[in-house]
Amino acid sequence: MTFDALLNSAAQRLQRAGSPSPRIDAEVLMAFATGRSRTWLYTWGDGECPTWEHARFDALVAARALGQPVAYLTGEREFWGLPLATSPSTLIPRPDTETLVDAVLARAKMSGGRLLDLGTGTGAIALAFASERPAWQVVGVDVRPEAVALATHNAQSLRITNTTFLVSDWFAALTAPPEGAAFDIIVSNPPYIAADDPHLAEGDVRFEPRSALVAGADGMADLLHLITAAQRFLSSGGWLALEHGYQQAPLVRQALIHAGYQNVESVQDIGGHERVTLGHLD
């Protein structure tokens, strides 16, 4: 059977299974199963697919049809142009989170500083920022040791050397000023989904770690905690930038203003939703 025929059949199967991007899913899985690039598949797709590659591809498509995320099946997802290793122990990096990277880069001087990424997961935010600001010191923390190991692996694979990843429950393993050094920017994509949100039963999030998705107080608990706790660790004029749910921006803005942050504003993601809110201290 040709590569083209296999791809067409797989895309139809994934569409019936409810994949939001069946053709792309099929192409990514085919590239992974065969060790060939998607460009190669476009050019030479009329060739016959070897039997063992066909079997491997069929197994991946079957898993995807059951809902398994492509990023977990291939063990990789691109973020900010960086190929990142993924695992079921961390959230899958998403394009909407690049809004957070854009927002902090716009406020980060070129000469250097210190950034803290709370709940770093794969290290996506920390590594994207570090790749653009090599003069900065970037620290990423996560409560899960396996996530810290994965982020460290990604940094080493990408040869990004201005990052350090630590196991910490938010700020617990860090020392606040004056004993510790302050951060010029603190960022986080924390859990912000309410426990009864129906989206938890849909799509890729069914397979992602619930502890990285769900927060109390209708999804606001961790956001509110970080807004308060971050003040001890920020330098004068330092920025706090938080990703949140598409309906939470007014509540996050209100909380930041109430806590004394200045120039509070929200930034829209690629879908036009207010996805990131930030403010700075005097």
GUVEXTI-353429 format. One record per residue (C-alpha): x, y, z; residue number from 1. Coordinates in Angstrom, 2 decimals, padded with zeros to 5 digits. Example, Ala and Ser with C-alpha at 12.3 -4.5 7.8 and 13.67 -1.06 7.14 Angstrom:
<nodes>
+---------+---------+---------+-----+
|      xx |      yy |      zz |  nr |
+---------+---------+---------+-----+
|  012.30 | -004.50 |  007.80 |   1 |
|  013.67 | -001.06 |  007.14 |   2 |
+---------+---------+---------+-----+
</nodes>
This chain:
<nodes>
+---------+---------+---------+-----+
|      xx |      yy |      zz |  nr |
+---------+---------+---------+-----+
|  000.00 |  000.00 |  000.00 |   1 |
|  001.35 |  003.45 | -000.86 |   2 |
|  002.14 |  006.13 |  001.73 |   3 |
| -000.52 |  008.38 |  000.18 |   4 |
| -003.20 |  005.70 |  000.42 |   5 |
| -002.30 |  004.97 |  004.03 |   6 |
| -002.41 |  008.66 |  004.92 |   7 |
| -005.80 |  009.17 |  003.28 |   8 |
| -007.26 |  006.15 |  005.04 |   9 |
| -005.81 |  007.20 |  008.40 |  10 |
| -007.05 |  010.78 |  008.07 |  11 |
| -010.58 |  009.51 |  007.37 |  12 |
| -010.41 |  007.20 |  010.38 |  13 |
| -009.19 |  009.98 |  012.68 |  14 |
| -011.84 |  012.34 |  011.39 |  15 |
| -014.53 |  009.81 |  012.26 |  16 |
| -012.92 |  009.44 |  015.69 |  17 |
| -013.27 |  013.17 |  016.30 |  18 |
| -009.72 |  014.44 |  015.86 |  19 |
| -009.70 |  018.22 |  015.33 |  20 |
| -006.77 |  017.90 |  012.89 |  21 |
| -006.98 |  014.44 |  011.29 |  22 |
| -004.73 |  015.00 |  008.28 |  23 |
| -001.97 |  016.69 |  010.28 |  24 |
| -002.20 |  013.97 |  012.94 |  25 |
| -001.86 |  011.29 |  010.27 |  26 |
|  001.15 |  012.98 |  008.66 |  27 |
|  002.96 |  013.51 |  011.97 |  28 |
|  002.36 |  009.89 |  012.99 |  29 |
|  003.47 |  008.62 |  009.58 |  30 |
|  006.67 |  010.68 |  009.76 |  31 |
|  007.37 |  009.28 |  013.22 |  32 |
|  006.53 |  005.69 |  012.27 |  33 |
|  008.70 |  005.69 |  009.16 |  34 |
|  011.53 |  008.02 |  010.16 |  35 |
|  010.79 |  010.17 |  007.11 |  36 |
|  010.01 |  013.89 |  007.03 |  37 |
|  006.60 |  015.21 |  006.09 |  38 |
|  008.27 |  016.90 |  003.12 |  39 |
|  009.52 |  013.48 |  001.96 |  40 |
|  006.00 |  012.10 |  002.28 |  41 |
|  004.61 |  014.94 |  000.14 |  42 |
|  007.22 |  014.27 | -002.54 |  43 |
|  007.42 |  010.47 | -002.56 |  44 |
|  004.02 |  009.51 | -001.21 |  45 |
|  003.23 |  007.32 | -004.23 |  46 |
|  005.85 |  004.81 | -003.13 |  47 |
|  005.06 |  001.56 | -001.36 |  48 |
|  005.25 |  001.62 |  002.43 |  49 |
|  007.31 | -001.26 |  003.91 |  50 |
|  005.23 | -003.79 |  005.84 |  51 |
|  006.79 | -003.17 |  009.26 |  52 |
|  006.41 |  000.61 |  008.91 |  53 |
|  002.79 |  000.08 |  007.85 |  54 |
|  002.16 | -001.99 |  010.99 |  55 |
|  003.79 |  000.59 |  013.26 |  56 |
|  001.77 |  003.39 |  011.68 |  57 |
| -001.49 |  001.44 |  012.05 |  58 |
| -000.80 |  000.94 |  015.77 |  59 |
| -000.18 |  004.67 |  016.27 |  60 |
| -003.32 |  005.62 |  014.35 |  61 |
| -005.36 |  003.17 |  016.44 |  62 |
| -004.03 |  004.77 |  019.64 |  63 |
| -004.78 |  008.25 |  018.32 |  64 |
| -008.31 |  007.17 |  017.35 |  65 |
| -008.84 |  006.25 |  021.01 |  66 |
| -007.85 |  009.80 |  021.96 |  67 |
| -004.18 |  009.41 |  022.88 |  68 |
| -002.42 |  012.77 |  022.26 |  69 |
| -000.07 |  012.84 |  019.28 |  70 |
|  002.61 |  014.49 |  021.44 |  71 |
|  002.61 |  011.52 |  023.81 |  72 |
|  002.64 |  008.98 |  020.98 |  73 |
|  005.65 |  010.60 |  019.30 |  74 |
|  007.27 |  011.88 |  022.49 |  75 |
|  007.79 |  015.34 |  020.98 |  76 |
|  006.02 |  018.65 |  020.42 |  77 |
|  007.34 |  021.84 |  018.88 |  78 |
|  007.01 |  025.06 |  020.87 |  79 |
|  008.45 |  028.44 |  019.85 |  80 |
|  010.24 |  026.59 |  017.06 |  81 |
|  011.98 |  024.33 |  019.59 |  82 |
|  011.52 |  020.53 |  019.45 |  83 |
|  010.67 |  019.48 |  023.01 |  84 |
|  010.51 |  015.98 |  024.40 |  85 |
|  007.14 |  015.29 |  026.05 |  86 |
|  005.77 |  012.68 |  028.43 |  87 |
|  002.45 |  011.89 |  030.13 |  88 |
|  003.91 |  013.40 |  033.32 |  89 |
|  003.63 |  016.93 |  031.90 |  90 |
|  001.18 |  019.10 |  030.02 |  91 |
|  001.56 |  019.24 |  026.25 |  92 |
|  002.91 |  022.67 |  025.19 |  93 |
|  000.27 |  024.59 |  023.24 |  94 |
|  000.47 |  027.48 |  020.76 |  95 |
| -001.68 |  029.70 |  023.01 |  96 |
|  001.09 |  029.66 |  025.62 |  97 |
|  003.41 |  031.39 |  023.15 |  98 |
|  001.31 |  034.48 |  023.99 |  99 |
|  002.92 |  034.41 |  027.44 | 100 |
|  006.41 |  034.22 |  025.94 | 101 |
|  005.65 |  037.14 |  023.62 | 102 |
|  004.37 |  039.23 |  026.52 | 103 |
|  007.42 |  038.76 |  028.72 | 104 |
|  009.93 |  039.18 |  025.89 | 105 |
|  008.40 |  042.58 |  025.19 | 106 |
|  009.20 |  043.58 |  028.77 | 107 |
|  012.63 |  041.95 |  029.15 | 108 |
|  015.66 |  044.15 |  028.60 | 109 |
|  018.37 |  042.71 |  026.40 | 110 |
|  021.18 |  043.31 |  028.91 | 111 |
|  020.15 |  040.58 |  031.31 | 112 |
|  018.05 |  039.75 |  034.34 | 113 |
|  016.47 |  036.83 |  036.17 | 114 |
|  013.26 |  035.02 |  035.18 | 115 |
|  011.39 |  032.38 |  037.17 | 116 |
|  009.02 |  029.91 |  035.50 | 117 |
|  006.66 |  028.30 |  038.02 | 118 |
|  005.26 |  024.87 |  037.09 | 119 |
|  007.69 |  024.54 |  034.20 | 120 |
|  006.58 |  021.09 |  032.92 | 121 |
|  008.55 |  020.37 |  029.75 | 122 |
|  010.42 |  023.65 |  030.27 | 123 |
|  008.66 |  025.14 |  027.26 | 124 |
|  008.23 |  028.71 |  028.55 | 125 |
|  011.62 |  028.85 |  030.26 | 126 |
|  013.47 |  027.47 |  027.24 | 127 |
|  011.66 |  029.66 |  024.72 | 128 |
|  012.53 |  032.76 |  026.76 | 129 |
|  016.11 |  031.62 |  027.42 | 130 |
|  016.68 |  030.98 |  023.71 | 131 |
|  015.70 |  034.59 |  022.96 | 132 |
|  017.48 |  036.20 |  025.94 | 133 |
|  020.79 |  034.35 |  026.43 | 134 |
|  022.06 |  037.06 |  028.81 | 135 |
|  019.30 |  036.23 |  031.31 | 136 |
|  019.41 |  033.64 |  034.08 | 137 |
|  016.30 |  031.49 |  033.84 | 138 |
|  015.06 |  029.23 |  036.64 | 139 |
|  012.22 |  026.75 |  036.16 | 140 |
|  010.57 |  024.86 |  039.02 | 141 |
|  008.04 |  022.05 |  039.17 | 142 |
|  006.66 |  019.96 |  042.01 | 143 |
|  007.11 |  016.76 |  039.97 | 144 |
|  010.70 |  015.40 |  039.80 | 145 |
|  009.93 |  013.70 |  036.47 | 146 |
|  008.98 |  017.06 |  034.96 | 147 |
|  012.20 |  018.65 |  036.20 | 148 |
|  014.18 |  015.78 |  034.67 | 149 |
|  012.35 |  016.22 |  031.37 | 150 |
|  012.91 |  020.00 |  031.29 | 151 |
|  016.60 |  019.48 |  032.08 | 152 |
|  016.83 |  016.94 |  029.25 | 153 |
|  015.22 |  019.40 |  026.84 | 154 |
|  017.66 |  022.15 |  027.82 | 155 |
|  020.60 |  019.82 |  027.28 | 156 |
|  019.27 |  018.57 |  023.93 | 157 |
|  018.78 |  022.14 |  022.72 | 158 |
|  022.13 |  023.27 |  024.17 | 159 |
|  020.45 |  026.09 |  026.05 | 160 |
|  022.82 |  026.73 |  028.94 | 161 |
|  021.30 |  029.72 |  030.78 | 162 |
|  018.59 |  027.64 |  032.50 | 163 |
|  018.37 |  025.79 |  035.80 | 164 |
|  015.49 |  023.48 |  036.76 | 165 |
|  014.60 |  022.62 |  040.36 | 166 |
|  012.04 |  020.53 |  042.21 | 167 |
|  009.84 |  022.94 |  044.16 | 168 |
|  006.21 |  023.30 |  045.17 | 169 |
|  005.82 |  026.79 |  043.75 | 170 |
|  008.25 |  028.96 |  045.81 | 171 |
|  008.90 |  026.39 |  048.57 | 172 |
|  012.51 |  025.55 |  047.59 | 173 |
|  013.44 |  029.17 |  046.83 | 174 |
|  014.82 |  031.80 |  049.19 | 175 |
|  013.21 |  035.21 |  049.08 | 176 |
|  015.23 |  038.44 |  049.27 | 177 |
|  017.19 |  039.73 |  051.10 | 178 |
|  018.84 |  036.33 |  051.63 | 179 |
|  017.99 |  035.20 |  048.08 | 180 |
|  018.20 |  037.02 |  044.76 | 181 |
|  015.06 |  038.67 |  043.38 | 182 |
|  013.54 |  037.92 |  039.99 | 183 |
|  012.85 |  040.58 |  037.38 | 184 |
|  010.08 |  038.50 |  035.79 | 185 |
|  008.00 |  035.66 |  037.21 | 186 |
|  005.81 |  033.67 |  034.83 | 187 |
|  003.46 |  030.73 |  035.21 | 188 |
|  000.95 |  028.64 |  033.34 | 189 |
| -000.62 |  027.17 |  036.50 | 190 |
| -003.62 |  024.87 |  036.89 | 191 |
| -006.70 |  027.01 |  036.21 | 192 |
| -009.52 |  024.64 |  035.24 | 193 |
| -012.42 |  024.06 |  037.62 | 194 |
| -012.86 |  020.47 |  038.79 | 195 |
| -016.34 |  020.23 |  037.22 | 196 |
| -015.36 |  021.73 |  033.85 | 197 |
| -016.78 |  019.48 |  031.08 | 198 |
| -013.69 |  020.12 |  028.91 | 199 |
| -011.75 |  017.77 |  031.20 | 200 |
| -013.58 |  014.87 |  029.53 | 201 |
| -012.67 |  015.98 |  026.00 | 202 |
| -009.65 |  015.82 |  023.72 | 203 |
| -006.04 |  015.57 |  024.83 | 204 |
| -006.68 |  016.82 |  028.37 | 205 |
| -008.25 |  013.45 |  029.22 | 206 |
| -004.72 |  012.01 |  029.19 | 207 |
| -002.78 |  014.88 |  030.75 | 208 |
| -001.91 |  015.01 |  034.47 | 209 |
| -004.96 |  016.32 |  036.31 | 210 |
| -002.77 |  017.99 |  038.95 | 211 |
| -001.41 |  020.30 |  036.23 | 212 |
| -004.89 |  021.22 |  035.03 | 213 |
| -007.31 |  021.54 |  037.94 | 214 |
| -007.35 |  024.12 |  040.72 | 215 |
| -009.81 |  024.84 |  043.52 | 216 |
| -012.01 |  027.92 |  043.87 | 217 |
| -013.44 |  027.36 |  040.38 | 218 |
| -009.94 |  027.25 |  038.90 | 219 |
| -008.68 |  030.42 |  040.59 | 220 |
| -006.90 |  029.03 |  043.68 | 221 |
| -003.38 |  028.74 |  042.27 | 222 |
| -003.63 |  031.99 |  040.35 | 223 |
| -004.61 |  033.86 |  043.52 | 224 |
| -001.85 |  032.17 |  045.53 | 225 |
|  000.81 |  033.13 |  042.98 | 226 |
| -000.36 |  036.75 |  042.80 | 227 |
|  000.19 |  037.08 |  046.55 | 228 |
|  003.30 |  034.91 |  046.97 | 229 |
|  005.21 |  036.33 |  044.00 | 230 |
|  005.51 |  039.75 |  045.61 | 231 |
|  008.20 |  038.51 |  048.02 | 232 |
|  010.35 |  037.27 |  045.16 | 233 |
|  010.01 |  040.09 |  042.62 | 234 |
|  012.51 |  042.90 |  042.25 | 235 |
|  011.38 |  046.52 |  042.30 | 236 |
|  009.60 |  047.07 |  038.99 | 237 |
|  009.44 |  043.32 |  038.43 | 238 |
|  006.68 |  041.76 |  036.32 | 239 |
|  004.33 |  038.89 |  037.09 | 240 |
|  002.74 |  037.27 |  033.99 | 241 |
|  000.10 |  034.55 |  034.30 | 242 |
| -001.67 |  032.38 |  031.76 | 243 |
| -005.30 |  031.67 |  032.66 | 244 |
| -008.61 |  030.48 |  031.25 | 245 |
| -010.35 |  032.48 |  028.55 | 246 |
| -013.04 |  033.72 |  030.98 | 247 |
| -010.79 |  034.44 |  033.95 | 248 |
| -009.05 |  037.63 |  032.81 | 249 |
| -011.36 |  040.06 |  034.70 | 250 |
| -010.88 |  038.14 |  037.96 | 251 |
| -007.10 |  037.97 |  037.51 | 252 |
| -006.88 |  041.68 |  036.71 | 253 |
| -008.95 |  042.51 |  039.77 | 254 |
| -006.74 |  040.32 |  041.99 | 255 |
| -003.53 |  041.89 |  040.67 | 256 |
| -004.82 |  045.42 |  041.16 | 257 |
| -006.06 |  044.57 |  044.66 | 258 |
| -002.60 |  043.18 |  045.51 | 259 |
| -000.94 |  046.43 |  044.42 | 260 |
|  000.40 |  045.57 |  040.98 | 261 |
|  000.62 |  048.42 |  038.48 | 262 |
| -000.08 |  048.70 |  034.72 | 263 |
| -002.21 |  045.58 |  034.82 | 264 |
| -003.35 |  044.40 |  031.41 | 265 |
| -004.50 |  041.28 |  029.59 | 266 |
| -003.19 |  039.97 |  026.26 | 267 |
| -005.17 |  038.01 |  023.69 | 268 |
| -004.07 |  034.64 |  022.32 | 269 |
| -004.16 |  033.57 |  018.67 | 270 |
| -007.88 |  032.81 |  019.02 | 271 |
| -008.71 |  036.31 |  020.25 | 272 |
| -009.25 |  035.27 |  023.90 | 273 |
| -007.71 |  037.10 |  026.84 | 274 |
| -005.19 |  034.42 |  027.78 | 275 |
| -002.40 |  036.20 |  029.71 | 276 |
| -002.61 |  038.90 |  032.37 | 277 |
|  000.35 |  040.73 |  033.82 | 278 |
|  001.34 |  043.60 |  036.04 | 279 |
|  004.45 |  044.94 |  037.80 | 280 |
|  005.45 |  046.14 |  041.23 | 281 |
|  006.74 |  049.64 |  041.95 | 282 |
+---------+---------+---------+-----+
</nodes>
